[in-house]
Amino acid sequence: MNAEPMNVTGEPMTGKGEVLLAVENVSLRFGGVKAISDVSFDIRKGEVRAIIGPNGAGKTSMLNCINGFYHPQEGRITYKGARRDKMKPHRAAAAGIARTFQNVALFKGMSTLDNIMTGRTLKMKRGFFWQALRHGPAMQEEIEHRRVVEDIIDFLQIEHIRKLPVGKLPYGLQKRVELGRALAMEPELLLLDEPMAGMNLEEKEDMCRFILDVNNQFGTTIALIEHDMGVVMDLSDRVVVLEYGRKIADGTPDQVKSDQKVIDAYLGVAH
Ligand SMILES: Nc1ncnc2c1ncn2[C@@H]1O[C@H](COP(=O)(O)OP(=O)(O)OP(=O)(O)O)[C@@H](O)[C@H]1O
């Protein structure tokens, strides 16, 4: 968020803690299309890390590599010191990596409350049999999960829509419910793919505030893709910039926005 000193290797010191996730020399191809080429960067514990770049730069593909939707053909991804580049999405989730999607991916016919409750699935210890019976230990567990979900509903200020089917909600609120579902997983690393896309100014301001609150109050590390530069500059501690699948810049918002390669990339200047 502000200009920070550099360490001895010339990297910005803004990242808050130790390295939580490291992407090293990652390349990803779809047939002949090279979506990511030899990209390296890290995400440090407690920071808000933005991934930006023009359309088709490889940002979503990178998030998909981090949470195990795609497996890069080259390079390595290390999360909390362990290699994770061949990890399946459910294992990433169990390890504390949650994400939201560019286009809202909720169960449209289900209520806000039930959608957020689905985020607790991985935390449920009792099997389906006990849950179905709603008996004994399973009943106790459900009460506990409901309490967490109600806390999230309070936190995101969506009490008034808790019983409504999400398909009927305005888009901005659907994005907020999706954030709630990701929070229900109690993630350590939260990946947000264009959390403000399609929102009006007021909705964007609300979402910015919630993202910062999640970061500050829960200490959740956040990596987000965002096209709105104002939002990126306000929210992020550090920014990595991709263009045509390659990393072209990495640093504080101030460093990145004055980098000529970044300015050219956004203006569409050919190199
Ligand atoms: N599943 C896929 N199959 C084939 N090509 C893909 C696939 N996913 C992405 N690509 C290609 O990889 C490149 C990077 O795409 P990606 O969606 O990661 O970029 P992006 O930076 O997220 O773009 P945007 O800002 O438009 O969402 C593009 O050329 C895209 O067409």
Ligand as a Chemical Component Dictionary entry (heavy atoms), coordinates in Angstrom:
data_LIG
# 
_chem_comp.id                   LIG 
_chem_comp.type                 NON-POLYMER 
_chem_comp.pdbx_formal_charge   0 
_chem_comp.three_letter_code    LIG 
# 
loop_
_chem_comp_atom.comp_id 
_chem_comp_atom.atom_id 
_chem_comp_atom.alt_atom_id 
_chem_comp_atom.type_symbol 
_chem_comp_atom.charge 
_chem_comp_atom.model_Cartn_x 
_chem_comp_atom.model_Cartn_y 
_chem_comp_atom.model_Cartn_z 
_chem_comp_atom.pdbx_ordinal 
LIG N1  N1  N 0 -8.752 -24.227 -20.667 1  
LIG C1  C1  C 0 -8.076 -23.598 -21.626 2  
LIG N2  N2  N 0 -7.862 -24.174 -22.835 3  
LIG C2  C2  C 0 -7.156 -23.547 -23.794 4  
LIG N3  N3  N 0 -6.618 -22.316 -23.660 5  
LIG C3  C3  C 0 -6.809 -21.679 -22.480 6  
LIG C4  C4  C 0 -7.544 -22.290 -21.414 7  
LIG N4  N4  N 0 -7.560 -21.410 -20.367 8  
LIG C5  C5  C 0 -6.876 -20.339 -20.758 9  
LIG N5  N5  N 0 -6.436 -20.495 -22.030 10 
LIG C6  C6  C 0 -5.618 -19.540 -22.787 11 
LIG O1  O1  O 0 -4.518 -19.188 -21.962 12 
LIG C7  C7  C 0 -4.243 -17.800 -22.076 13 
LIG C8  C8  C 0 -4.337 -17.146 -20.710 14 
LIG O2  O2  O 0 -5.693 -17.154 -20.290 15 
LIG P1  P1  P 0 -6.181 -16.688 -18.850 16 
LIG O3  O3  O 0 -7.663 -16.879 -18.795 17 
LIG O4  O4  O 0 -5.368 -17.331 -17.815 18 
LIG O5  O5  O 0 -5.831 -15.131 -18.906 19 
LIG P2  P2  P 0 -6.335 -13.950 -17.963 20 
LIG O6  O6  O 0 -5.160 -13.077 -17.750 21 
LIG O7  O7  O 0 -7.004 -14.509 -16.765 22 
LIG O8  O8  O 0 -7.389 -13.207 -18.896 23 
LIG P3  P3  P 0 -8.722 -12.343 -18.523 24 
LIG O9  O9  O 0 -8.257 -11.089 -17.848 25 
LIG O10 O10 O 0 -9.313 -12.066 -19.875 26 
LIG O11 O11 O 0 -9.580 -13.207 -17.650 27 
LIG C9  C9  C 0 -5.225 -17.235 -23.086 28 
LIG O12 O12 O 0 -4.593 -17.226 -24.340 29 
LIG C10 C10 C 0 -6.358 -18.220 -23.041 30 
LIG O13 O13 O 0 -7.040 -18.251 -24.261 31 
# 
loop_
_chem_comp_bond.comp_id 
_chem_comp_bond.atom_id_1 
_chem_comp_bond.atom_id_2 
_chem_comp_bond.value_order 
_chem_comp_bond.pdbx_ordinal 
LIG N1  C1  SING 1  
LIG C1  N2  SING 2  
LIG C1  C4  DOUB 3  
LIG N2  C2  DOUB 4  
LIG C2  N3  SING 5  
LIG N3  C3  DOUB 6  
LIG C3  C4  SING 7  
LIG C3  N5  SING 8  
LIG C4  N4  SING 9  
LIG N4  C5  DOUB 10 
LIG C5  N5  SING 11 
LIG N5  C6  SING 12 
LIG C6  O1  SING 13 
LIG C6  C10 SING 14 
LIG O1  C7  SING 15 
LIG C7  C8  SING 16 
LIG C7  C9  SING 17 
LIG C8  O2  SING 18 
LIG O2  P1  SING 19 
LIG P1  O3  DOUB 20 
LIG P1  O4  SING 21 
LIG P1  O5  SING 22 
LIG O5  P2  SING 23 
LIG P2  O6  DOUB 24 
LIG P2  O7  SING 25 
LIG P2  O8  SING 26 
LIG O8  P3  SING 27 
LIG P3  O9  DOUB 28 
LIG P3  O10 SING 29 
LIG P3  O11 SING 30 
LIG C9  O12 SING 31 
LIG C9  C10 SING 32 
LIG C10 O13 SING 33 
# 
